[in-house]
């Protein structure tokens, strides 16, 4: 798989580390059923507090810069990690940035509306457009882009989560990175686990694994946004589009994508007890921070599957920490000790 023909903005600094969860494993003891847990620290990065969206933005902004864009626009929920990192990366690259943010989560407390990612989006200098939850934010963004273009501006619009086929190349590249790291560490992962929101992270991994001659089922996600069937269909479609962009004539079978919807809870951005336990457990055993919207729910799903014997004794599982830590500050009340 050759990705060097695609322009790429320098937003990451080499492979993110993989490490074992030794203290968590000791704490869980027999609950692990002999499974070995590792994490890949995609929550770290040199821009905007890091996170998985930087990998997507490397390709999206790379093309935008190649097209001589002066402005980027994207969409997301009020506490969107992708919006925060788009604003940060645009500032790093010297581009103007506008964000169309929807009130997709039913809460209006001060922590949620003014802290976390919302605070940082402003600090990074983005122009914010706030929309009701039912608004078609992408249509609004495209209309704004057309208006700016009529004024002579060169504008690129990125989809939610940066999860276009071009953006998904970030995690196709990550799949190769993981395979190389696993080989260097003498590991063979039975599963690579990620959260699934806009589906791009899982889709990119599946496409990258297929392009590398590996089984795309090696990647699995827990949906935190769409219901299970919808998330699976979206992920499969995006993985196929990404694989087509990579080239080589490969395709994916209908059963190539595994998505679990059992830990989504009542809806996107709505806390669950499993998420709270997962966040606290990782923080208090490893000193690592999961976010409450994405990785917290996905890790809760992984813990459930490990505890209930989904994995065979001795299997090794890699959990990709996708970032989103600023969201913890927006959900302060949900972690308050009583």
C-alpha angles and dihedrals in degrees: 000000000000117000099164091099089070118082111245131195115219101246101132132052110220130299117341112236127263117211137171122249096233101159093043089050091051090049093050094044112162091009088075091066089215095304118144114221126206133173132211110214102226086144089079124077144138097251132063096344092303133255142154095289090072090071091054093043091055088068097034094049091039089062092041091055091046087054089051093242118177097188136040126195128191141168138225147127121302092267095039115161089198091055091049093050093043089055092048095046092047089053089050091051095043097248130135114245134203125186128201105202126187127206091236097152119069100238136096105180117138094250092057099041099041112020136060114024093359091061092048095046088060093044091054089057101248121156106237127214112188118207136180117262095256095052122118094239095180091054089049090049092050091050090051090048091053090051092050091047089054086059092054099263122140106227135183121193119207122201126236111299090003085270102152118125088262092052091046089062085079090071094038084061089045090056090059090046091053093048091051093047092048090053092049090049094046091242134136112198117215089198140007108211127201139161116254120219112135088006096236099115094053092040092052093048092049092049092046093049091049092048089051091053095254130125109269088211085076085084119069132175141196112221117230098172118032126037114269101262093046092047091050093050093047092048092049092049093049092045090053092048091049092049090050089052091051089051132207098120095267123145138183128244119234091253094053095099126070117191125170118207099180096099101045092098122197092334150306114329093003110127123239131197090241090056093049091050092048094049093047093044094052092044095048098043104033106017089237125133125225119190122243098234106044121005094031092061093040093051089048087056092049092050090051092051093047092049093048095050101254090142126058121248111278097016117142120226128191119208115197110218102214100188128232095148093149086068090070089070091052089054096045094131091055091062099040111130114233 
